[in-house]
Amino acid sequence: GKPEVLCAFLRTGRKGSITDNLHSGGILWQINIQTGEIMFGTQADGQIVDTHPDSNIRLSGKKLKGFHEALQICLEAQKRIPEVPQVGWDVVISEDGIYLIEGNSGPGFWNCEKNNNCWKRMKKYLIDNHIQIVSSLSE
């Protein structure tokens, strides 16, 4: 009955790529949803990083300005589509404001399963709420 945030990530691209997707070489940085602090990054090969390899900027430990406001925007958006039990919201936090780009009904956060428990938490949530899991990762 009430939407909740189970996990959050910052996506960063890599030099020479026009996207920030993990499968295009991007890095997925897990964010502590209570503090807004970046915890660590995961690359597609499962390697954990704390510093962006192209810029040499350490992201682990940095807090995202506007993070909690972005979470509120996502929660409000989720309230508008309660029939969709799982949405990965793409949000931009910029100096000009916070913008909701899109919602994905099949977000790929389980790409980092080896290195965090986000997929395990989501799987438990779906099972506990009797929501069918249609995924090769459901085992």
C-alpha positions as CSV (number, residue, x, y, z in Angstrom):
1,G,0.0,0.0,0.0
2,K,2.9,2.4,0.5
3,P,5.9,2.7,-1.9
4,E,9.4,2.3,-0.5
5,V,12.9,2.6,-1.7
6,L,14.8,-0.7,-1.6
7,C,18.1,0.5,-3.1
8,A,19.6,3.3,-5.2
9,F,22.5,3.7,-7.6
10,L,24.5,6.4,-9.3
11,R,25.5,5.5,-12.8
12,T,28.6,6.9,-14.4
13,G,29.9,6.5,-17.9
14,R,33.4,5.8,-19.0
15,K,35.8,7.6,-21.4
16,G,34.8,6.9,-25.0
17,S,31.3,5.8,-24.2
18,I,28.1,7.9,-24.9
19,T,26.1,6.0,-22.3
20,D,26.5,5.2,-18.6
21,N,25.0,1.7,-18.8
22,L,26.8,-1.0,-17.0
23,H,26.8,-3.2,-20.2
24,S,28.5,-0.3,-22.1
25,G,31.3,-0.1,-19.6
26,G,29.7,2.2,-17.1
27,I,30.0,1.9,-13.4
28,L,27.1,1.3,-11.0
29,W,27.7,3.0,-7.6
30,Q,25.6,1.8,-4.7
31,I,24.1,4.5,-2.5
32,N,23.3,4.3,1.2
33,I,19.6,5.2,1.0
34,Q,19.6,6.5,4.6
35,T,22.5,8.9,4.2
36,G,22.8,9.5,0.5
37,E,26.4,8.5,0.6
38,I,28.1,6.6,-2.3
39,M,29.3,3.3,-0.9
40,F,31.2,1.6,-3.8
41,G,31.1,1.1,-7.5
42,T,30.7,-2.1,-9.5
43,Q,31.9,-2.7,-13.0
44,A,30.3,-5.2,-15.4
45,D,33.1,-7.8,-14.6
46,G,32.2,-7.6,-10.9
47,Q,35.2,-5.5,-10.0
48,I,34.6,-3.2,-7.0
49,V,36.0,0.3,-7.2
50,D,36.0,3.4,-5.0
51,T,37.5,5.7,-7.5
52,H,36.4,6.5,-11.0
53,P,39.1,4.9,-13.2
54,D,39.0,7.7,-15.9
55,S,38.9,10.8,-13.7
56,N,40.7,9.4,-10.6
57,I,38.0,11.0,-8.5
58,R,37.2,9.0,-5.4
59,L,33.4,8.7,-5.2
60,S,33.1,6.3,-2.3
61,G,32.2,8.3,0.8
62,K,30.8,11.3,-1.0
63,K,27.2,12.4,-0.3
64,L,24.9,13.2,-3.2
65,K,23.4,16.7,-2.8
66,G,19.7,16.5,-3.5
67,F,19.5,12.8,-3.0
68,H,16.7,12.7,-0.5
69,E,14.7,15.1,-2.6
70,A,15.1,12.8,-5.6
71,L,13.9,9.9,-3.5
72,Q,10.7,11.8,-2.6
73,I,10.1,12.6,-6.3
74,C,10.4,8.8,-7.1
75,L,8.1,7.9,-4.2
76,E,5.5,10.4,-5.4
77,A,5.8,9.0,-9.0
78,Q,5.4,5.5,-7.7
79,K,2.1,6.4,-5.9
80,R,0.7,7.2,-9.4
81,I,1.2,3.7,-10.7
82,P,0.5,1.3,-7.8
83,E,-0.3,-1.5,-10.2
84,V,3.4,-1.7,-11.2
85,P,5.1,-3.3,-8.2
86,Q,8.7,-2.6,-9.1
87,V,10.1,0.5,-10.9
88,G,13.6,1.6,-11.4
89,W,13.4,5.4,-11.7
90,D,16.0,7.3,-13.7
91,V,16.6,10.7,-12.1
92,V,19.0,13.5,-12.9
93,I,20.2,15.7,-10.1
94,S,21.7,18.9,-11.5
95,E,22.4,22.5,-10.4
96,D,19.1,23.4,-12.2
97,G,17.0,21.0,-10.3
98,I,15.9,17.3,-10.0
99,Y,14.4,15.7,-13.1
100,L,12.5,12.4,-13.4
101,I,13.6,11.0,-16.7
102,E,11.7,7.7,-16.9
103,G,10.6,4.6,-14.9
104,N,11.7,1.1,-15.9
105,S,9.5,-1.8,-14.8
106,G,12.5,-4.2,-15.1
107,P,15.4,-2.3,-13.6
108,G,18.7,-4.2,-13.8
109,F,20.1,-3.6,-10.3
110,W,20.7,-7.3,-9.9
111,N,23.8,-6.9,-12.1
112,C,25.7,-6.3,-8.9
113,E,24.3,-9.3,-7.0
114,K,27.7,-10.6,-6.3
115,N,28.7,-7.5,-4.5
116,N,25.6,-6.3,-2.6
117,N,22.4,-7.7,-1.3
118,C,20.0,-5.5,-3.3
119,W,18.7,-8.3,-5.5
120,K,18.3,-10.5,-2.5
121,R,16.3,-7.8,-0.7
122,M,14.1,-7.2,-3.8
123,K,13.5,-11.0,-4.2
124,K,12.4,-11.3,-0.6
125,Y,10.1,-8.3,-1.0
126,L,8.5,-9.8,-4.1
127,I,8.1,-13.2,-2.5
128,D,6.7,-11.8,0.7
129,N,4.2,-9.8,-1.2
130,H,3.2,-12.7,-3.5
131,I,4.5,-11.0,-6.6
132,Q,5.6,-13.4,-9.4
133,I,9.2,-13.3,-10.3
134,V,9.9,-13.9,-14.0
135,S,13.7,-13.9,-14.2
136,S,16.6,-16.3,-14.6
137,L,17.9,-14.9,-11.3
138,S,14.9,-16.1,-9.3
139,E,16.7,-19.2,-8.1
